[in-house]
Amino acid sequence: MTVPPTTLALAATTVVDRRSTLHRLLRNPAMLIPAGVLLLIVLICALAPLFSLPAPGFADVTAVRQPPGAAHLLGTDSSGRDVLSRLLFGGQVTLLAGLTATTVTFVLGVPMGLAAGYYSGRLDSAASWLSNLIQALPAIVALLAVSVFIGSNPIAVMAVFGILMIPAMFRPVRAAVIDVRRELYIDAAKVSGIGDLAIMGRHILGVVFPVALIQTGFIFGLALIVQAGLEFIGIGEQGAASWGGMLGDAFKDIYNAPFLLLPPALAITVTVVCLILLASVGRDFISDGTTPAKRRRASRVRAAEAAAPPPSTHLLEVANLEIEYRLDGTDRRVVDGVSFSVDRGRVLGLVGESGSGKTQTVLGVLGLLAAGGAVTAGSAVFDGRDLVQLGAADLRGIRGREIGYIPQEPMSNLDPSFTIGSQLIEPMRRHLGLSRREARAKARDLLARVGIVDPDRTLDSFPHQISGGMAQRVLIAGAVSCDPKLIVADEATTALDVTVQAEVLDLLRSLIVERDIAVVLVTHDFGVVADICDDVVVMRSGNVLESAPALTLFTEPEHAYTRALLAAAPAHLSPREPKQLDDAPVILRLEDLEVTYPGRRGNAFVAVKDVSFSIREGETLGLVGESGSGKSTIGRAILGLAPVTAGDILWDGTSIATASRSARRALSSDIQVVFQDPYSSLNPAMPVEDILVEPLLIDPTVSRADAVKRVRSLLDAVHLPADAGRRRAREFSGGQRQRIAIARALSRSPRLIICDEAVSALDLSTQASVLDLFAELQQQIGVAYLFISHDLDVVRHIGDRTAVIQHGSLVEVGDSEAVATEPQDPYTRRLAAASPYPHPVVQAERRERRRAELATGP
Amino acid sequence: MLSFVLKRIASAIVLIVVVSFISFALTWLTPGDPARAILGISATDAQVEAKRTALGLDQNVFAAYIGWVRGVLTGDLGTSWFTNQSVADSIATRLPVTLSITIVAILLAGVIGVGIGLLAAARRGAVDSAIQPFAVLGFAVPNFIVAILLITVFAINLRMVPATGWVDFGSDPSLWAKSIVLPVIALAIAATAAVAQQTRNAAIATMQQDYVRTLRARGLGTGSIYLKHVLRNSAPVALTVLSLQFIGLLSGAVVIEYMFALPGIGALTVGAATQQDQPVIQGAVITVVIAVVVVNLIMDLAYAWLNPKVRS
């Protein structure tokens, strides 16, 4: 047996996790009180024999319906039996029956949910089918049917009830497993060579355990109710004491002795309420957010002085705007004295990194801050009216009518349940008073204007039936539909591919000229600023650092921070220095790789087709493509996370396309991965040290002490402080998390790291420093990278060679500098031309060239 | 859309077949001889044997089941072992009672629950703070205890409605309403609480979606946003809860019918269970499962109507 180190680590991590959650729970009074009451009830019932009570079945016919007194603390019932004695001994029966049902459900439901969620496929279909079948049965009817054949022994009946309750355990457990399985850190653990059982134990059980515990509370409560219900209607052992039976006896005597109802009714209700309270508190605790007790205190602190709006010659003049958010009683200022102005026909860029307050500023101006946020000072004078002072109704008259809004994510900003047409028509009818027919005609014209080929069909489509680029055009059509004077665009092109972005920016530009609109454009991309903005405001942590006309900002940036940001723009990063790699051995070779995903009704989706390339030791190959091009699928196929349906992947000359799990595990020390999303790729609840130690301890010869030592040097290599290991992943920023993910990838000294959009989610300055880290590590240890990115400029900086992929096929492979400066393939040329260059004059020339090429092109 | 409906109908039929077969087969799996139980100890072995043949107990389980299914398809659910009454007849007279209380209760729960849930999500404040305890109590206080309270207050003390008894809708609608008002309330409270809480959570989750902010940015009124967009997008959750609650109501109706002496399917099942009257139980089980299947099918259709992704 060579497993002990891993098993030990497994036990250690899960215990730590569970204990901390339990600790937080136990400090909660909403948890403590019901738990205490329950414990008391269980104890008193269990200790009943010690209280020298009359036997629960002993009937004293001379003393029926006695009031409470010294001889009978709770009086006697209609047959002269002691109520207290029946209550306590009956409690034993009732609680034991409930426990039986709960145990059966737990023992059967949890493994079923785990297996179905983790392995999916047929196993999942079968388990879900069974669960749905059981769920359709009304419990008491089913139990009555069964009780005919198994008799009325409460334990046997409750065991069957436990089976009927399986769906209540199976479904949440399965859902929790599926949720976790989608997280990238599960993929990362698989790539690290960690086995299924260890993954389940370390990453999945920790999430499933609280869910199962909470369901146990609900199921226990339900079991008590159903058991009492059955006894109440007389399905149970005749004469035996139970809470339901007592209630049933008392109910028959309701006209003579209604007070006999009270003890069993209270016993049942208090016990079940405590159980349900425990379960509800626990559920709210893990699902944090939408419960009344924990919700944000929304308080709208209006600016005190309701002064007349300051006179302004601009269309929109924002002056000394302050925005605060109140979270758990403390106010946090996210925008601190921001001022800017914009006029018709001009575009103002609001630029900054995440957390700079640029989006909050425009949402504040529009009166659309999330609950808990408020403008606390300053003014936003629009066309003579101060938007900060206006009432909700007046503001609604301006929003959509005079100010249009274009959001960032096209797909999530359309209501999925309504057609595009109805969503475009609704505001026009409200603001312009058009009839349905007029509004529809106008919507059709608008869609045609924003470049949608088949406006009638699009009007009748639902959002999920159109592409992201089309959705963004629809949103732009919506923003201009009521002829606004001002448009606020919040990262309006960030979610789009560069080629689509260029088209959308062209569209915006022409609309601005045509309709004489003013625009406030929030963005982090200096290329977009250079392409479309006339004036720029640079923001950092809620403050304006500098404002200037666009050309001035790019040629003579005043502030050091602005200069640093401009220098960090991918287009300004230095090109890769040529390296001599011809003698280095080829480590990875792809031969005509094809990846096909099985689709519904036999419509298989070919994600990657006939892709061939190779990577040498110490080389960086950049792989560039737009969304849906199949670039990430190639990386996942190499890692064994996507199915290779044809062709081959060779590692050191050996085929790994269909490697077995054990072969994969052996490979895991050689090939590693860094994913795009630093938030999903690390288990947020795990201490960093445990995350990094995990892959090291797969090797049974490595002791925990050695592993911890290695972790220290890894943290040092990625420039994180030495004490970072003790903190949990969720305490770190995006850039820091990405460094942790890199450290994990490095831990077993791999020869190839697949970087899947590894810097795309980061801010510009962070992105530049993480890119530096990649380069530095390569120099030190000679690792090779497959660097997957959507950004030609980033790849030009980091890659020795660049491969360009479109619709699953490679269109061009060559030295990065050559591909970037003299692209051969028309698609690469389009890609290069579409990416905006962060300098207004240069970008204007590039734009003209691109238009000319498009006009003459095929 | 059509294939979605056909799929649902197919799975409903499978469900009915599986459940009816299992409950049918139980008779064959149980130790002891039902024929002996019916006739009593004094009967001779020959009499018992004759009874076994008469009941079809001498056949193998599959043959007997197929015979039973043939009967069901022609509307014949067999006869009671004890009263020789036609099972189909007694179910036909009792089904209206059970459906009266469960369907009225589920409709009430849907309308009131969605209303309270939406109000709590939109206004927050007091309604919202009350909804969590209401949901806990609704779940935790068994319907028979609610019924005891209702009977004590409204029937015994205030004498506003009769404590027990059933009046057919056809013979007197207002007395019918009086006879079901307490049972319906006892049943509907838990379902209403569950629907209200789930609707509230779904509505709040919807309100945090980007598209709701975009709708506000277009200057739409609060009424249109809540009653049109938020309601439509939270409705699938409410429907799911309602179909689960309906199953719970059929279960709860057994106890409630017993308490209010309503001659429904539940009371029939309890009587048959204590007597071990297999054909009656079998008929009751199949009726209840069909009711579940029909209601779920209606909910599925409503769900598909609300969700364009299912439709296309």
Interface residues (C-beta under 8 A of the other chain):
Chain A: N132 L133 Q135 A136 L137 P138 A139 I140 V141 A142 L144 A145 V146 S147 V148 F149 F218 G221 I225 V226 A228 G229 F232 I233 G234 I235 L247 F251 I254 Y255 P258 L261 A265 I268 T269 V272 V273 L275 I276 L277 S280 T290 T291 P292 A293 R295 A298 L366 L368 A370 R396 G397 I398 R399 G400 R401 Y405 P407 E409 S412 N413 L414 D415 P416 S417 F418 T419 E426 P427 R430 H431 F462 H464 Q465 L475 G478 V488
Chain B: S11 L15 V18 V19 S23 L26 T27 L29 T30 R124 D128 S129 I131 Q132 A135 V136 L137 F139 A140 V141 P142 F144 I145 I148 I151 T152 I156 N201 I204 A205 Q208 Q209 D210 Y211 R213 T214 L215 R216 A217 R218 G219 L220 G221 S224 H229 R232 N233 L244 I247 G248 L250 S251 G252 V254 V255 Y258 M259 G266 T269 V270 A272 A273 T274 Q276 Q278 I281 Q282 A284 V285 V288 V289 V292 V293 N296 L306 N307 P308 K309 S312
